[in-house]
Amino acid sequence: MSSDRLSALTSWSADWKGLRVAVLGLSVTGFSVADTLAELGADVLVVTEKADEEYERLLPVIGARLWTGSLREVPRELIEFAPEVVVASPGFAPQHPLIVWARENGIALWGDVELAWRVRDKVVRADGTPADWILITGTNGKTTTTRLTATMLVAGGLRAAPVGNIGTPVLDAVRDPSGFDALVVELSSHQLWYLGLQDSPDPVSPHAAVCLNLADDHLEWHGSFDEYRAAKAHVYDNTRVACVYNKADAATQRMVEEADVVEGARAIGFDLGVPGPSDLGVVEGIIVDRAFLEERHRSALELTTVAELASLGLGAPHMVANVLAAAALARSVDVPPAAIREALREFRLDPHRIEVVARHAGITWVDDSKATNPHAAASSLAAYPGAVWVVGGLLKGVDISELVAGRGAGAKAAIVIGLDRGEVIAAFERHAPAVPVFEVDPDETEEVMARVVELAAGVARDGDVVLLAPAAASFDQFASYADRGRRFAAAVKERIGSRAPGDDDAAAAEPADAPDLDDLADRD
């Protein structure tokens, strides 16, 4: 295919008919890609190691073909198909044999987000323009900030939806016949790596974007921290109005300084300190906006207070930072302060984010299974110093030593889970030898959490907290972080009975930063 035809594929109404596209992967994202391309009239071959039964049944219905088998080498069927474009699901790392093959052969390589941007005009607003996009990434806090931002936009009267890595594919949203004013798009570093490959005359150009923070994560996918950082930085590419960054994280500021943006885009900072002009921050316990008002050099707009956030279970420092970031994004599309405050009052966090699952006999049991990396677990341990810490899992190439030497050294005890526990145990031996360490031997998923709870109950005493904050992914032993959290909660309730949080010693073990910890915070 000529590059001219690919360059012309920047609209739903462009000529997609007969375009040979290989779709790699058949999860929720992969199916949304195949479904979209089939609707456009492309010739679609889905290539995957295994297929969900439902998706396998639906592919021939939508007019796409399926190949399944080992992907350790490039399948002969894929080579013979001679795709003009490959659209890869985010799980396919840069070093995967199929990705290497596509790049070496000069085949256009897209992610689902680029495809969604190219066809975003399927449903337009009353003025004939497609929905604005707001992009959100970061090592931790992405999901909560995405949901917060979308909630604020809706409270401000906009038709908005949280999409992307949060669960709903962007392609499903751009094809929704009801249409939107704005899409709040959570992006993983994997998706952003693919965006960095864009070679289109109309690349993704968001209204506003934010990288919330940066810490080691997904190094096994990217190969190095530098590559991970470079992928995250693509969130700011071609931003039109507001590049929001974390003033407390110098890496995010450097990303903005180095970003290639549309002329006129502003840098908007946020942190927990007193804000300067063009920032959001905190003044004497009041959350204020000094960025989106004409008199920003002399005044500020009150959005809410730290006390009110704490009363809503949103008062931990990292949660306040998420609120500030979301508010900056919402203010960039003129959501009024009153709507932001209303949205916060109605907002509820997802499970498995510092969720108190039980209190019994003076012991508080906390599920923070969403703490899937050391940066996230550090925030959780800061909220519960001296906890009995349940840690371990799939470390994703990240060194846990700094976390163990820092926050982990203050734990009352450590209970180590995961198929490969050696690295975590060695970190305690080197950096926190005074912390008692208990190893969970059972490898069977059904047995792990029962043993965890048994060990924790033997260590914890009146006033203690047992904290599941693994600092690792779950896939070595569990279906997901949610599955891990559910099994932990079930094992706790199996041991002590099915009391709801608050039935016993409801005021115990709450951290000073947040008086109400039920469903407190998110670090994804």
C-alpha positions in Angstrom: 0.0 0.0 0.0 1.2 3.5 -0.8 1.9 5.8 2.1 -0.5 8.3 0.5 -3.4 6.0 1.0 -2.5 5.4 4.7 -2.1 9.1 5.2 -5.6 9.6 3.9 -7.1 7.2 6.4 -7.9 10.0 9.0 -11.7 9.8 9.0 -14.5 7.3 9.3 -15.6 8.3 5.9 -12.2 7.6 4.3 -11.8 4.6 2.0 -11.0 1.7 4.3 -12.5 -1.0 2.0 -10.2 -3.9 1.3 -7.4 -2.7 3.6 -5.5 -5.8 4.8 -5.2 -5.4 8.6 -3.7 -7.9 11.0 -5.0 -7.5 14.5 -2.8 -8.9 17.2 -4.6 -10.1 20.3 -8.2 -10.9 21.0 -9.0 -9.4 24.4 -11.5 -6.6 24.9 -9.2 -4.2 23.0 -8.4 -6.6 20.2 -12.1 -7.4 19.5 -13.0 -3.7 19.5 -10.3 -3.2 16.8 -11.5 -6.1 14.7 -15.1 -5.0 15.0 -14.3 -1.5 14.0 -12.2 -2.4 11.0 -14.8 -5.0 9.8 -17.5 -2.3 10.0 -15.2 -0.1 7.9 -14.9 -2.8 5.2 -11.3 -3.8 5.9 -10.0 -7.3 5.3 -9.3 -8.4 8.9 -7.1 -11.3 10.2 -7.0 -11.7 14.0 -3.8 -13.4 15.2 -3.7 -14.6 18.8 -2.3 -17.5 20.9 -5.8 -18.3 22.2 -9.3 -16.9 21.8 -12.1 -16.4 24.3 -15.0 -18.6 23.2 -17.4 -15.7 22.8 -15.0 -13.7 20.7 -14.2 -16.7 18.6 -17.9 -17.2 17.9 -18.4 -13.5 17.1 -15.5 -13.0 14.7 -17.1 -14.7 11.7 -20.3 -12.9 12.4 -18.7 -9.5 12.0 -16.7 -10.8 8.9 -13.2 -11.2 10.4 -10.9 -14.3 10.2 -9.1 -15.9 13.1 -5.8 -17.6 13.5 -4.7 -19.2 16.8 -1.4 -20.8 17.8 2.0 -20.2 19.1 3.4 -16.7 18.5 7.0 -17.5 19.4 7.6 -17.2 15.7 5.8 -15.3 13.0 3.0 -17.6 11.7 3.2 -18.5 8.0 -0.5 -17.5 7.7 0.3 -14.0 8.8 3.2 -13.7 6.3 1.0 -14.9 3.5 -1.7 -12.5 4.4 0.8 -9.7 3.8 -0.9 -7.1 6.0 -0.7 -3.4 5.0 -1.3 -2.4 8.6 -0.8 -4.2 11.9 -2.9 -3.1 14.9 -1.4 -4.5 18.1 -3.1 -5.0 21.4 -1.2 -3.3 24.3 0.2 -6.5 25.6 2.5 -7.0 22.7 5.9 -5.6 23.8 8.4 -3.9 21.4 10.6 -7.1 21.5 7.8 -9.5 20.6 8.7 -11.5 17.4 5.5 -10.2 15.6 6.3 -6.6 16.4 9.9 -6.9 15.4 8.8 -8.6 12.1 6.3 -5.8 11.3 8.8 -3.0 11.9 11.6 -4.8 10.0 9.3 -5.2 7.0 8.2 -1.6 7.0 4.6 -2.5 7.8 2.5 0.3 9.4 2.2 -0.5 13.1 -0.7 1.1 15.1 -2.3 0.7 18.5 -6.0 0.9 19.2 -5.8 4.5 20.3 -4.3 5.7 17.0 -7.1 3.9 15.1 -9.7 5.4 17.4 -8.3 8.9 16.7 -8.4 8.3 13.0 -12.1 7.4 13.0 -13.2 9.7 15.9 -15.5 11.7 13.5 -18.0 8.8 13.2 -20.2 10.6 15.7 -19.8 14.4 16.0 -21.2 17.2 18.2 -23.8 19.7 17.1 -21.1 22.0 15.6 -19.8 19.1 13.4 -16.6 18.5 15.4 -15.7 15.2 17.2 -15.3 15.0 20.9 -12.3 16.5 22.6 -9.9 14.1 24.2 -8.3 14.4 27.6 -5.4 12.1 28.2 -4.3 10.7 31.6 -1.3 8.6 32.5 1.2 8.1 35.3 2.7 5.2 37.3 -0.1 5.5 39.9 -3.5 7.2 40.2 -4.5 6.9 36.6 -7.8 5.2 37.0 -9.1 7.3 39.9 -8.0 10.6 38.2 -9.7 9.4 35.0 -13.0 8.7 36.8 -12.7 11.9 38.8 -12.2 14.0 35.7 -15.1 12.4 33.8 -17.3 12.9 36.9 -16.4 16.6 37.1 -17.1 17.1 33.3 -20.5 15.5 33.6 -21.3 17.6 36.7 -20.4 20.6 34.5 -23.0 19.7 31.9 -20.8 17.9 29.4 -21.4 14.5 27.9 -18.2 12.7 28.9 -17.0 9.2 29.5 -13.9 7.5 31.1 -12.4 5.2 28.5 -9.2 3.5 27.5 -7.1 1.5 29.9 -9.8 1.9 32.5 -11.9 -0.7 30.8 -14.1 0.6 28.0 -12.1 0.6 24.7 -11.7 4.1 23.1 -13.0 2.5 19.8 -16.3 1.6 21.5 -16.7 5.2 22.7 -16.1 6.8 19.4 -18.7 4.6 17.8 -21.3 5.2 20.4 -24.3 6.7 18.5 -25.2 8.9 21.4 -21.9 10.8 21.0 -19.8 12.8 23.6 -18.5 16.2 24.2 -15.3 14.8 25.7 -13.6 11.5 26.2 -11.3 11.1 29.2 -8.8 8.6 28.1 -6.6 6.6 30.5 -3.5 5.4 28.8 -1.0 2.8 29.9 2.7 3.1 29.0 2.1 0.3 26.5 -0.5 2.3 24.7 1.7 5.4 24.7 4.6 3.5 23.2 2.4 2.7 20.2 1.3 6.3 20.0 5.0 7.2 19.8 5.1 5.4 16.5 2.5 7.6 14.8 3.4 8.8 11.3 0.1 10.4 10.4 -0.6 13.9 9.1 -3.3 14.1 11.8 -1.7 12.6 15.0 -3.5 12.4 18.3 -3.9 16.0 19.6 -5.6 16.1 23.0 -7.3 19.2 24.5 -5.4 18.5 27.7 -3.1 15.9 29.1 -1.4 14.9 32.4 1.3 12.5 33.6 0.6 12.2 37.3 3.9 10.8 38.5 6.7 8.5 37.4 8.3 5.6 39.2 9.8 2.2 38.1 7.1 -0.1 36.6 6.7 -2.4 33.6 10.4 -2.5 33.0 10.2 -6.0 31.6 7.9 -4.7 28.8 9.9 -1.5 28.0 13.4 -2.9 28.7 14.6 0.1 30.8 13.4 3.0 32.9 14.5 5.4 30.2 12.3 3.7 27.6 9.4 3.6 30.1 9.8 7.4 30.8 10.0 8.1 27.0 6.7 6.2 26.5 5.0 8.1 29.3 6.1 11.4 27.9 4.2 10.9 24.7 1.0 11.8 26.6 1.8 15.4 26.0 2.5 15.2 22.3 0.5 17.8 20.3 -1.5 19.0 23.3 -3.6 22.0 22.4 -4.6 23.7 25.6 -3.2 22.4 28.9 -0.2 20.3 29.8 -0.9 19.4 33.5 2.1 18.2 35.5 3.0 17.3 39.1 5.3 20.0 40.6 6.3 17.4 43.2 7.7 15.1 40.5 10.4 16.7 38.5 10.2 14.1 35.8 6.7 15.2 34.8 7.8 18.8 34.5 10.7 17.8 32.3 8.3 15.9 30.1 6.3 19.1 29.6 9.4 21.2 29.0 10.5 18.8 26.2 7.1 18.1 24.7 6.2 19.1 21.1 2.8 20.9 21.7 0.5 23.1 19.7 1.4 26.8 20.0 -0.4 28.4 22.8 -0.7 25.3 25.1 0.0 26.2 28.7 1.9 24.3 31.4 -0.3 23.9 34.5 1.3 22.7 37.7 -0.3 21.0 40.7 1.0 19.9 44.1 0.1 20.1 47.8 1.8 23.4 48.3 0.8 27.0 47.8 0.2 27.5 44.1 1.7 30.2 41.9 0.0 31.7 38.8 -0.9 28.9 36.4 -1.0 26.3 39.2 -3.5 24.5 41.4 -2.6 23.8 45.0 -3.5 24.2 48.7 -3.7 27.4 50.7 -4.4 27.0 54.4 -6.4 23.8 53.8 -8.3 25.2 50.8 -8.0 23.6 47.4 -7.6 26.5 44.9 -7.2 27.2 41.2 -4.8 30.0 40.2 -4.6 28.8 36.6 -8.0 29.2 34.9 -9.1 32.8 35.9 -8.2 36.2 34.4 -6.9 37.6 37.7 -4.6 34.6 38.5 -1.7 36.9 39.5 -3.7 38.4 42.3 -6.5 35.9 43.2 -7.6 32.3 43.2 -10.8 30.3 43.0 -11.8 28.0 45.8 -12.7 24.5 44.7 -13.1 22.5 48.0 -11.2 22.0 51.2 -8.9 19.3 52.5 -11.3 18.8 55.4 -14.2 18.2 53.1 -12.1 15.8 51.0 -11.2 13.9 54.2 -14.9 13.7 55.2 -15.5 12.1 51.9 -12.7 9.5 52.3 -10.5 11.4 49.9 -8.1 13.1 52.3 -4.8 11.1 52.0 -2.0 13.2 50.3 -1.8 11.2 47.1 -5.6 11.3 46.8 -5.6 15.1 47.2 -3.0 15.2 44.4 -5.3 13.1 42.2 -8.2 15.6 42.9 -5.9 18.5 42.0 -4.9 16.9 38.7 -8.5 16.1 37.8 -9.7 19.6 38.7 -7.0 21.1 36.5 -8.1 19.0 33.6 -11.8 19.9 34.2 -11.1 23.6 34.6 -9.3 23.5 31.2 -12.7 22.8 29.6 -14.4 25.5 31.7 -16.1 23.3 34.3 -17.1 25.8 37.0 -15.8 25.4 40.6 -19.3 24.6 41.9 -19.6 21.6 39.6 -16.2 20.3 40.7 -17.3 20.5 44.3 -20.6 18.7 43.5 -18.8 16.0 41.6 -16.5 15.3 44.6 -19.4 15.0 46.9 -20.9 12.3 44.7 -17.7 10.5 43.8 -17.1 6.9 45.0 -13.9 5.0 44.7 -13.6 1.5 43.2 -12.9 -1.5 45.5 -9.4 -2.8 46.3 -8.0 0.7 46.9 -7.2 0.9 50.6 -10.6 -0.7 51.3 -11.3 -1.8 54.9 -12.8 -5.2 54.5 -13.2 -6.0 58.2 -12.5 -4.9 61.7 -12.6 -7.5 64.4 -11.0 -7.9 67.9 -9.2 -4.6 67.4 -7.5 -5.6 64.1 -8.2 -3.8 60.9 -7.9 -5.8 57.6 -7.2 -3.6 54.6 -7.4 -4.6 50.9 -5.1 -2.5 48.7 -4.6 -5.1 46.0 -4.5 -2.3 43.5 -1.0 -1.3 44.8 0.7 -3.3 42.0 4.1 -1.5 42.2 6.4 -0.2 44.9 5.4 3.4 44.4 1.8 2.6 45.1 2.6 0.3 48.0 4.7 3.1 49.6 1.7 5.3 49.7 -0.3 2.6 51.4 2.4 1.9 54.0 2.6 5.6 54.7 -1.1 5.6 55.5 -0.7 2.5 57.8 2.8 2.6 59.4 3.6 -0.5 61.4 1.1 -2.7 59.6 1.4 -6.4 59.1 2.3 -6.2 55.4 1.2 -8.8 52.8 3.6 -8.3 49.9 4.8 -10.1 46.8 3.7 -11.4 43.4 4.9 -10.6 39.9 7.5 -7.8 40.2 7.6 -6.9 36.5 11.4 -6.4 36.6 11.2 -3.8 39.4 13.6 -3.8 42.3 11.7 -3.8 45.6 14.8 -3.1 47.8 14.2 0.6 48.2 10.6 0.1 49.3 11.7 -2.5 51.8 14.5 -0.4 53.2 12.2 2.6 53.5 8.5 2.1 54.4 8.9 -1.7 54.7 11.4 -1.4 57.5 8.7 -0.1 59.7 6.3 -3.0 59.2 5.4 -5.1 62.2 5.8 -8.2 60.0 5.9 -9.2 56.4 3.9 -12.0 54.8 5.3 -12.9 51.4 3.2 -14.3 48.6 4.0 -15.1 45.0 5.4 -18.0 43.0 8.9 -16.4 43.1 9.3 -15.1 46.7 13.1 -15.2 46.8 13.7 -11.6 45.7 11.3 -10.2 48.3 12.7 -12.3 51.1 16.3 -11.4 50.1 15.4 -7.7 50.2 14.1 -8.0 53.8 17.2 -10.0 54.8 19.5 -7.2 53.4 17.5 -4.1 54.2 15.1 -4.8 57.0 16.5 -7.8 59.0 14.5 -6.8 62.1 11.2 -7.3 60.4 9.8 -10.9 60.9 9.2 -12.5 57.6 6.7 -15.3 56.9 6.6 -17.1 53.6 3.4 -18.4 52.2 4.3 -21.8 50.8 1.0 -22.9 49.1 1.2 -22.2 45.3 -2.4 -23.1 44.6 -4.5 -20.0 44.2 -7.3 -21.4 46.3 -5.0 -21.9 49.3 -2.9 -18.7 49.3 -5.1 -16.2 51.0 -6.3 -18.6 53.7 -2.7 -19.2 54.6 -2.0 -15.4 54.5 -4.9 -14.7 56.9 -3.8 -17.6 59.2 -0.3 -16.2 59.5 -1.5 -12.6 59.9 -3.9 -13.5 62.6 -1.1 -15.1 64.5 1.0 -11.9 64.4 -1.5 -9.0 64.7 -2.8 -7.8 68.0 -5.4 -5.2 69.2 -4.8 -2.0 67.4 -2.9 -3.5 64.5 -3.6 -3.3 60.7 -3.1 -6.2 58.3 -2.4 -4.6 54.9 -2.6 -6.3 51.5 -0.4 -3.9 49.4 1.6 -6.4 47.3 3.8 -3.9 45.3 3.5 -6.4 42.5 1.2 -7.6 39.8 -1.1 -10.6 40.5 -0.9 -12.8 37.4 1.5 -15.3 38.8 -1.2 -16.6 41.2 -4.4 -14.8 40.5 -6.6 -13.8 37.6 -6.2 -10.1 38.4 -5.6 -7.6 41.2 -9.3 -7.7 41.8 -9.4 -11.4 42.1 -6.5 -11.2 44.6 -8.3 -8.6 46.6 -11.6 -10.6 46.6 -9.9 -13.7 47.8 -8.2 -11.8 50.6 -11.5 -10.3 51.8 -13.2 -13.7 51.5 -10.5 -15.4 53.6 -10.7 -12.7 56.2 -14.4 -13.0 56.5 -14.2 -16.8 56.5 -11.9 -16.6 59.5 -13.7 -14.0 61.6 -17.3 -14.2 60.3 -19.1 -11.9 57.8 -19.1 -8.7 59.7 -19.1 -5.5 57.6 -16.5 -2.8 58.2 -17.5 -0.8 61.2 -19.3 -3.6 63.2 -16.4 -3.9 65.6 -13.9 -1.3 66.7 -15.0 1.1 63.9 -12.7 3.9 64.9 -9.6 1.8 65.2 -6.4 2.1 63.1 -7.3 5.0 60.8 -4.3 7.0 59.6 -4.0 10.6 60.7 -4.1 11.8 57.1 -7.6 10.5 56.4 -10.2 10.1 59.1 -12.4 7.9 57.0 -10.5 5.1 55.2 -13.2 3.0 53.7 -12.5 3.0 49.9 -9.9 5.7 50.5 -7.5 5.8 47.6 -6.2 4.6 44.3 -2.7 4.0 43.1 -3.0 2.0 39.9 
